[in-house]
């Protein structure tokens, strides 16, 4: 599973920020996946939106995913993948992004950082 974080502006233009890839076993059934994205530093402008893309692969950035379980280097059969992200109480989904405080010109932070996102309920 390939996940890409993008910055979408008011006109709908999307800029890639970072991405990550994880292999899934038993991809024909509903399962939970944690995809760690490459580290980045990015500031989203006021009014822009955070866009998350989810797909079966990202060729040519990563080698192709045949979707059949065949070895990637020698696969001869390709099968289209269908990704579905659930977001109901029985299948919670989350995008966790760390937020850093803005630094004033005098070097002090505008606000205190909290202890991080509330991840309770995601492991159920």
Residue pairs with C-beta under 8 A, 6 or more apart in sequence:
1 21
1 22
1 23
1 24
1 33
1 35
1 54
1 55
1 56
1 83
2 19
2 20
2 21
2 35
2 53
2 54
2 55
2 56
2 57
2 58
2 62
3 19
3 20
3 21
3 35
3 37
3 52
3 53
3 54
4 16
4 17
4 18
4 19
4 52
4 53
4 58
5 16
5 17
5 18
5 19
5 37
5 40
5 50
5 51
5 52
5 95
5 97
6 14
6 15
6 16
6 17
6 50
6 51
6 52
6 53
7 14
7 15
7 17
7 42
7 44
7 45
7 48
7 49
7 50
7 51
8 14
8 15
8 48
8 49
8 50
8 51
9 15
9 45
9 47
9 48
10 47
10 48
14 51
17 40
17 42
18 37
18 38
18 39
18 40
18 42
19 37
19 38
19 58
19 61
20 35
20 36
20 37
20 38
21 35
21 57
21 58
21 62
22 33
22 34
22 35
22 36
24 31
24 33
27 67
27 81
30 86
30 91
44 50
50 95
50 97
52 95
54 83
54 85
55 81
55 83
56 65
56 67
56 80
56 81
56 83
57 64
57 65
57 81
59 65
63 72
63 73
64 72
64 75
64 78
65 72
65 81
66 72
66 75
66 77
66 78
66 79
67 78
67 79
67 80
67 81
68 75
68 77
68 78
68 79
70 76
70 77
85 93
86 93
87 93
92 121
92 122
92 124
94 117
94 119
94 122
96 117
96 119
98 116
99 113
100 113
101 109
101 110
101 111
101 112
101 113
102 109
102 110
102 111
103 109
103 110
104 110
